Amino acid sequence: MRDIERMSRLEKIQAMEQLWESLTSEGRLPEIPEWHGEELASRTERISEKKVCYIGLRELKERGRVGR
C-alpha cells in the first residue's frame, strides 16, 4: 500500500483501469454484493416515503455555482 501512496494521480487511474480490465476480461462483470441490493431497496423505500430526496448531478453543479 505504501507504493500506491507514491503513485501520481495518473498512475493510480491507470492502475484502476488495468484492474477493471482484468476483472472483466472474460466478458463477465464481478458479482454484485448482496448488500448493494439491500441498500438500493432501502434508498428506494426512503424516497417513496418522502424521507429523503436525491438530486441529479446537473442540479448539484448548479447549486455549487450559486454558493460561490
N, C-alpha and C positions, 0 to 999 in steps of 0.2 A: 504494500500500500504506500510505502514511502516513495517508491518510484513514481506513482501516479501524481503525487503532490509536486514532483519536479517537472512534470509534463506541462507543455504550453496548452493553452485552451484549444488550439487547432489539433494538437496531438491527441488530446482527450476525446474530441469529437470524432477524429479518425478511428481511434480505438473502439469507440462505441459502435461506429458503423461496421467495423470488422467483426465485432462480437455479434451484432444483429444478423449480419450476413451469414455467419457461421451457424447461428441458431435456426435460421430459416432456409438454409441451403438445400435441404431435401424437399422443399416445397411445402413444408409443414410449419405452422406457427407454434410457438411454445404453448403448452397447456395453460389455460386461464385458471388462476387460483379460485377456489370456492368463495373466498371472502370477497372477491370482486363482485360477483353476482349478488351477494348479500348486501354489499354497500350500495350498489345501484338500486336494489329494491328499497332499501331504507331511504335513499335520496328521493326516489320516485314517490314514496309514501309521504314524506315531508312536504314535497311540492304540492301534491294533491290535497293535503290538509292545510295548505297555505301557511305552513310553519316556517318556510324558507322560500326565497326567490333568487334564482340564479340569473345572471345576465350574460350576454354574449361578449365575445372579445371586442367587437366593434364598439359596443356601448362602454365597455371598460376603458378602452382607449380614449373615447370621447370624455369620459369623466376625468381621466388623467390630465387632459388638456385644460379643463375648467379650473383645476386646482393650482395651476401654475401661474 
